[in-house]
Amino acid sequence: MPKGTIAYYWPRTQTLLCSGCGEPEYRSFLSASADEDVYAGNGNPY
């Protein structure tokens, strides 16, 4: 990828995804993270 390109890096799998491919993965991660916060009693379920 050229310098300055927006990308997503997943350290556990050492995967680098471009913004087009990585955006759905990132949004899925944010959703799962918010769910975990609610389950733990730290988040707002609404």
PDB file with one MODEL, atoms N, CA, C and O in Angstrom:
MODEL        1
ATOM      1  N   MET A   1       0.848  -1.181   0.000  1.00  0.00           N
ATOM      2  CA  MET A   1       0.000   0.000   0.000  1.00  0.00           C
ATOM      3  C   MET A   1       0.891   1.241   0.000  1.00  0.00           C
ATOM      4  O   MET A   1       1.934   1.270   0.654  1.00  0.00           O
ATOM      5  N   PRO A   2       0.478   2.234  -0.722  1.00  0.00           N
ATOM      6  CA  PRO A   2       1.260   3.469  -0.749  1.00  0.00           C
ATOM      7  C   PRO A   2       1.235   4.191   0.598  1.00  0.00           C
ATOM      8  O   PRO A   2       0.281   4.063   1.366  1.00  0.00           O
ATOM      9  N   LYS A   3       2.268   4.927   0.864  1.00  0.00           N
ATOM     10  CA  LYS A   3       2.358   5.700   2.089  1.00  0.00           C
ATOM     11  C   LYS A   3       1.174   6.667   2.171  1.00  0.00           C
ATOM     12  O   LYS A   3       0.818   7.315   1.187  1.00  0.00           O
ATOM     13  N   GLY A   4       0.574   6.753   3.359  1.00  0.00           N
ATOM     14  CA  GLY A   4      -0.560   7.646   3.576  1.00  0.00           C
ATOM     15  C   GLY A   4      -1.908   6.988   3.356  1.00  0.00           C
ATOM     16  O   GLY A   4      -2.942   7.609   3.602  1.00  0.00           O
ATOM     17  N   THR A   5      -1.919   5.740   2.898  1.00  0.00           N
ATOM     18  CA  THR A   5      -3.168   5.023   2.680  1.00  0.00           C
ATOM     19  C   THR A   5      -3.771   4.644   4.030  1.00  0.00           C
ATOM     20  O   THR A   5      -3.058   4.186   4.922  1.00  0.00           O
ATOM     21  N   ILE A   6      -5.072   4.832   4.179  1.00  0.00           N
ATOM     22  CA  ILE A   6      -5.743   4.420   5.403  1.00  0.00           C
ATOM     23  C   ILE A   6      -5.913   2.912   5.358  1.00  0.00           C
ATOM     24  O   ILE A   6      -6.391   2.355   4.369  1.00  0.00           O
ATOM     25  N   ALA A   7      -5.512   2.257   6.449  1.00  0.00           N
ATOM     26  CA  ALA A   7      -5.582   0.799   6.511  1.00  0.00           C
ATOM     27  C   ALA A   7      -5.903   0.367   7.936  1.00  0.00           C
ATOM     28  O   ALA A   7      -5.768   1.147   8.879  1.00  0.00           O
ATOM     29  N   TYR A   8      -6.322  -0.862   8.078  1.00  0.00           N
ATOM     30  CA  TYR A   8      -6.624  -1.452   9.370  1.00  0.00           C
ATOM     31  C   TYR A   8      -5.661  -2.603   9.606  1.00  0.00           C
ATOM     32  O   TYR A   8      -5.464  -3.451   8.736  1.00  0.00           O
ATOM     33  N   TYR A   9      -5.062  -2.624  10.794  1.00  0.00           N
ATOM     34  CA  TYR A   9      -4.112  -3.667  11.149  1.00  0.00           C
ATOM     35  C   TYR A   9      -4.647  -4.457  12.332  1.00  0.00           C
ATOM     36  O   TYR A   9      -5.004  -3.888  13.363  1.00  0.00           O
ATOM     37  N   TRP A  10      -4.698  -5.774  12.172  1.00  0.00           N
ATOM     38  CA  TRP A  10      -5.134  -6.663  13.235  1.00  0.00           C
ATOM     39  C   TRP A  10      -3.895  -7.388  13.762  1.00  0.00           C
ATOM     40  O   TRP A  10      -3.397  -8.317  13.126  1.00  0.00           O
ATOM     41  N   PRO A  11      -3.393  -6.953  14.943  1.00  0.00           N
ATOM     42  CA  PRO A  11      -2.136  -7.494  15.465  1.00  0.00           C
ATOM     43  C   PRO A  11      -2.153  -8.997  15.734  1.00  0.00           C
ATOM     44  O   PRO A  11      -1.156  -9.678  15.493  1.00  0.00           O
ATOM     45  N   ARG A  12      -3.259  -9.514  16.222  1.00  0.00           N
ATOM     46  CA  ARG A  12      -3.301 -10.940  16.570  1.00  0.00           C
ATOM     47  C   ARG A  12      -3.010 -11.825  15.357  1.00  0.00           C
ATOM     48  O   ARG A  12      -2.269 -12.803  15.459  1.00  0.00           O
ATOM     49  N   THR A  13      -3.594 -11.480  14.216  1.00  0.00           N
ATOM     50  CA  THR A  13      -3.379 -12.283  13.004  1.00  0.00           C
ATOM     51  C   THR A  13      -2.343 -11.653  12.075  1.00  0.00           C
ATOM     52  O   THR A  13      -2.007 -12.219  11.035  1.00  0.00           O
ATOM     53  N   GLN A  14      -1.841 -10.484  12.454  1.00  0.00           N
ATOM     54  CA  GLN A  14      -0.887  -9.727  11.648  1.00  0.00           C
ATOM     55  C   GLN A  14      -1.423  -9.501  10.226  1.00  0.00           C
ATOM     56  O   GLN A  14      -0.720  -9.677   9.231  1.00  0.00           O
ATOM     57  N   THR A  15      -2.696  -9.105  10.183  1.00  0.00           N
ATOM     58  CA  THR A  15      -3.372  -8.849   8.915  1.00  0.00           C
ATOM     59  C   THR A  15      -3.503  -7.349   8.690  1.00  0.00           C
ATOM     60  O   THR A  15      -3.877  -6.609   9.599  1.00  0.00           O
ATOM     61  N   LEU A  16      -3.197  -6.910   7.490  1.00  0.00           N
ATOM     62  CA  LEU A  16      -3.346  -5.517   7.098  1.00  0.00           C
ATOM     63  C   LEU A  16      -4.390  -5.450   5.991  1.00  0.00           C
ATOM     64  O   LEU A  16      -4.248  -6.097   4.953  1.00  0.00           O
ATOM     65  N   LEU A  17      -5.445  -4.660   6.219  1.00  0.00           N
ATOM     66  CA  LEU A  17      -6.530  -4.540   5.244  1.00  0.00           C
ATOM     67  C   LEU A  17      -6.686  -3.093   4.804  1.00  0.00           C
ATOM     68  O   LEU A  17      -6.537  -2.173   5.608  1.00  0.00           O
ATOM     69  N   CYS A  18      -6.986  -2.897   3.537  1.00  0.00           N
ATOM     70  CA  CYS A  18      -7.242  -1.546   3.035  1.00  0.00           C
ATOM     71  C   CYS A  18      -8.542  -1.038   3.655  1.00  0.00           C
ATOM     72  O   CYS A  18      -9.280  -1.809   4.269  1.00  0.00           O
ATOM     73  N   SER A  19      -8.821   0.233   3.500  1.00  0.00           N
ATOM     74  CA  SER A  19     -10.015   0.803   4.136  1.00  0.00           C
ATOM     75  C   SER A  19     -11.297   0.167   3.599  1.00  0.00           C
ATOM     76  O   SER A  19     -12.258   0.002   4.351  1.00  0.00           O
ATOM     77  N   GLY A  20     -11.329  -0.186   2.335  1.00  0.00           N
ATOM     78  CA  GLY A  20     -12.522  -0.818   1.761  1.00  0.00           C
ATOM     79  C   GLY A  20     -12.789  -2.194   2.345  1.00  0.00           C
ATOM     80  O   GLY A  20     -13.933  -2.528   2.656  1.00  0.00           O
ATOM     81  N   CYS A  21     -11.758  -2.981   2.493  1.00  0.00           N
ATOM     82  CA  CYS A  21     -11.895  -4.338   3.033  1.00  0.00           C
ATOM     83  C   CYS A  21     -11.957  -4.329   4.551  1.00  0.00           C
ATOM     84  O   CYS A  21     -12.636  -5.167   5.145  1.00  0.00           O
ATOM     85  N   GLY A  22     -11.265  -3.402   5.183  1.00  0.00           N
ATOM     86  CA  GLY A  22     -11.163  -3.388   6.628  1.00  0.00           C
ATOM     87  C   GLY A  22     -12.317  -2.725   7.344  1.00  0.00           C
ATOM     88  O   GLY A  22     -12.565  -3.021   8.513  1.00  0.00           O
ATOM     89  N   GLU A  23     -13.027  -1.838   6.678  1.00  0.00           N
ATOM     90  CA  GLU A  23     -14.112  -1.103   7.333  1.00  0.00           C
ATOM     91  C   GLU A  23     -15.202  -2.028   7.886  1.00  0.00           C
ATOM     92  O   GLU A  23     -15.608  -1.850   9.034  1.00  0.00           O
ATOM     93  N   PRO A  24     -15.691  -3.005   7.120  1.00  0.00           N
ATOM     94  CA  PRO A  24     -16.708  -3.904   7.693  1.00  0.00           C
ATOM     95  C   PRO A  24     -16.175  -4.693   8.894  1.00  0.00           C
ATOM     96  O   PRO A  24     -16.888  -4.886   9.878  1.00  0.00           O
ATOM     97  N   GLU A  25     -14.935  -5.141   8.812  1.00  0.00           N
ATOM     98  CA  GLU A  25     -14.327  -5.859   9.936  1.00  0.00           C
ATOM     99  C   GLU A  25     -14.238  -4.963  11.163  1.00  0.00           C
ATOM    100  O   GLU A  25     -14.531  -5.395  12.278  1.00  0.00           O
ATOM    101  N   TYR A  26     -13.835  -3.717  10.955  1.00  0.00           N
ATOM    102  CA  TYR A  26     -13.703  -2.766  12.056  1.00  0.00           C
ATOM    103  C   TYR A  26     -15.053  -2.478  12.697  1.00  0.00           C
ATOM    104  O   TYR A  26     -15.164  -2.450  13.923  1.00  0.00           O
ATOM    105  N   ARG A  27     -16.075  -2.265  11.885  1.00  0.00           N
ATOM    106  CA  ARG A  27     -17.415  -1.993  12.416  1.00  0.00           C
ATOM    107  C   ARG A  27     -17.957  -3.200  13.183  1.00  0.00           C
ATOM    108  O   ARG A  27     -18.631  -3.035  14.199  1.00  0.00           O
ATOM    109  N   SER A  28     -17.669  -4.393  12.708  1.00  0.00           N
ATOM    110  CA  SER A  28     -18.075  -5.606  13.408  1.00  0.00           C
ATOM    111  C   SER A  28     -17.388  -5.690  14.766  1.00  0.00           C
ATOM    112  O   SER A  28     -18.011  -6.060  15.761  1.00  0.00           O
ATOM    113  N   PHE A  29     -16.102  -5.344  14.805  1.00  0.00           N
ATOM    114  CA  PHE A  29     -15.371  -5.326  16.068  1.00  0.00           C
ATOM    115  C   PHE A  29     -15.978  -4.323  17.049  1.00  0.00           C
ATOM    116  O   PHE A  29     -16.169  -4.642  18.222  1.00  0.00           O
ATOM    117  N   LEU A  30     -16.283  -3.111  16.573  1.00  0.00           N
ATOM    118  CA  LEU A  30     -16.878  -2.095  17.450  1.00  0.00           C
ATOM    119  C   LEU A  30     -18.220  -2.556  18.012  1.00  0.00           C
ATOM    120  O   LEU A  30     -18.527  -2.319  19.180  1.00  0.00           O
ATOM    121  N   SER A  31     -19.012  -3.214  17.175  1.00  0.00           N
ATOM    122  CA  SER A  31     -20.306  -3.714  17.618  1.00  0.00           C
ATOM    123  C   SER A  31     -20.139  -4.781  18.695  1.00  0.00           C
ATOM    124  O   SER A  31     -20.833  -4.753  19.711  1.00  0.00           O
ATOM    125  N   ALA A  32     -19.229  -5.713  18.480  1.00  0.00           N
ATOM    126  CA  ALA A  32     -18.985  -6.771  19.460  1.00  0.00           C
ATOM    127  C   ALA A  32     -18.445  -6.189  20.762  1.00  0.00           C
ATOM    128  O   ALA A  32     -18.798  -6.651  21.847  1.00  0.00           O
ATOM    129  N   SER A  33     -17.597  -5.186  20.653  1.00  0.00           N
ATOM    130  CA  SER A  33     -17.037  -4.542  21.838  1.00  0.00           C
ATOM    131  C   SER A  33     -18.129  -3.848  22.651  1.00  0.00           C
ATOM    132  O   SER A  33     -18.140  -3.936  23.879  1.00  0.00           O
ATOM    133  N   ALA A  34     -19.037  -3.165  21.974  1.00  0.00           N
ATOM    134  CA  ALA A  34     -20.145  -2.494  22.659  1.00  0.00           C
ATOM    135  C   ALA A  34     -21.046  -3.518  23.336  1.00  0.00           C
ATOM    136  O   ALA A  34     -21.510  -3.289  24.453  1.00  0.00           O
ATOM    137  N   ASP A  35     -21.300  -4.645  22.676  1.00  0.00           N
ATOM    138  CA  ASP A  35     -22.101  -5.710  23.279  1.00  0.00           C
ATOM    139  C   ASP A  35     -21.453  -6.216  24.558  1.00  0.00           C
ATOM    140  O   ASP A  35     -22.131  -6.403  25.569  1.00  0.00           O
ATOM    141  N   GLU A  36     -20.154  -6.436  24.519  1.00  0.00           N
ATOM    142  CA  GLU A  36     -19.442  -6.914  25.711  1.00  0.00           C
ATOM    143  C   GLU A  36     -19.545  -5.912  26.855  1.00  0.00           C
ATOM    144  O   GLU A  36     -19.690  -6.306  28.012  1.00  0.00           O
ATOM    145  N   ASP A  37     -19.471  -4.624  26.544  1.00  0.00           N
ATOM    146  CA  ASP A  37     -19.619  -3.609  27.588  1.00  0.00           C
ATOM    147  C   ASP A  37     -20.995  -3.692  28.242  1.00  0.00           C
ATOM    148  O   ASP A  37     -21.110  -3.598  29.464  1.00  0.00           O
ATOM    149  N   VAL A  38     -22.029  -3.866  27.437  1.00  0.00           N
ATOM    150  CA  VAL A  38     -23.394  -3.959  27.975  1.00  0.00           C
ATOM    151  C   VAL A  38     -23.513  -5.215  28.829  1.00  0.00           C
ATOM    152  O   VAL A  38     -24.073  -5.158  29.924  1.00  0.00           O
ATOM    153  N   TYR A  39     -23.004  -6.342  28.356  1.00  0.00           N
ATOM    154  CA  TYR A  39     -23.078  -7.593  29.123  1.00  0.00           C
ATOM    155  C   TYR A  39     -22.362  -7.471  30.463  1.00  0.00           C
ATOM    156  O   TYR A  39     -22.775  -8.077  31.451  1.00  0.00           O
ATOM    157  N   ALA A  40     -21.292  -6.688  30.492  1.00  0.00           N
ATOM    158  CA  ALA A  40     -20.509  -6.515  31.718  1.00  0.00           C
ATOM    159  C   ALA A  40     -21.112  -5.437  32.623  1.00  0.00           C
ATOM    160  O   ALA A  40     -20.610  -5.206  33.723  1.00  0.00           O
ATOM    161  N   GLY A  41     -22.177  -4.779  32.174  1.00  0.00           N
ATOM    162  CA  GLY A  41     -22.819  -3.754  32.968  1.00  0.00           C
ATOM    163  C   GLY A  41     -22.186  -2.387  32.864  1.00  0.00           C
ATOM    164  O   GLY A  41     -22.484  -1.505  33.670  1.00  0.00           O
ATOM    165  N   ASN A  42     -21.308  -2.190  31.877  1.00  0.00           N
ATOM    166  CA  ASN A  42     -20.603  -0.912  31.721  1.00  0.00           C
ATOM    167  C   ASN A  42     -21.160  -0.040  30.608  1.00  0.00           C
ATOM    168  O   ASN A  42     -20.836   1.146  30.543  1.00  0.00           O
ATOM    169  N   GLY A  43     -21.973  -0.584  29.748  1.00  0.00           N
ATOM    170  CA  GLY A  43     -22.427   0.174  28.593  1.00  0.00           C
ATOM    171  C   GLY A  43     -23.893   0.542  28.683  1.00  0.00           C
ATOM    172  O   GLY A  43     -24.611   0.104  29.583  1.00  0.00           O
ATOM    173  N   ASN A  44     -24.317   1.343  27.746  1.00  0.00           N
ATOM    174  CA  ASN A  44     -25.706   1.766  27.656  1.00  0.00           C
ATOM    175  C   ASN A  44     -26.400   0.892  26.601  1.00  0.00           C
ATOM    176  O   ASN A  44     -26.022   0.940  25.431  1.00  0.00           O
ATOM    177  N   PRO A  45     -27.394   0.105  26.985  1.00  0.00           N
ATOM    178  CA  PRO A  45     -28.047  -0.789  26.023  1.00  0.00           C
ATOM    179  C   PRO A  45     -28.957  -0.072  25.032  1.00  0.00           C
ATOM    180  O   PRO A  45     -29.485  -0.699  24.113  1.00  0.00           O
ATOM    181  N   TYR A  46     -29.148   1.248  25.208  1.00  0.00           N
ATOM    182  CA  TYR A  46     -30.062   1.973  24.319  1.00  0.00           C
ATOM    183  C   TYR A  46     -29.337   2.915  23.459  1.00  0.00           C
ATOM    184  O   TYR A  46     -29.951   3.609  22.648  1.00  0.00           O
TER     185      TYR A  46
ENDMDL
END
